[in-house]
Amino acid sequence: MKRKPKPLATRNPFVVLAIKRKAGPHRKPNKALRRAEKVNTRDVAQRQSIVASD
């Protein structure tokens, strides 16, 4: 006698999405940090040259 397949339990679709989701670092990438530092040093240098010329 052949066995009947057991009915599968209903699954929560949100749990599947949560398991597959990968958590990443909660900070800016290094590229953005380098650029922000570059812009900041340029602004500081520009302010110093303005003060020096006065």
Buried (B, 14 or more C-beta within 10 A) or exposed (E): EEEEEEEEEEEEEEEEEEEEEEEEEEEEEEEEEEEEEEEEEEEEEEEEEEEEEE
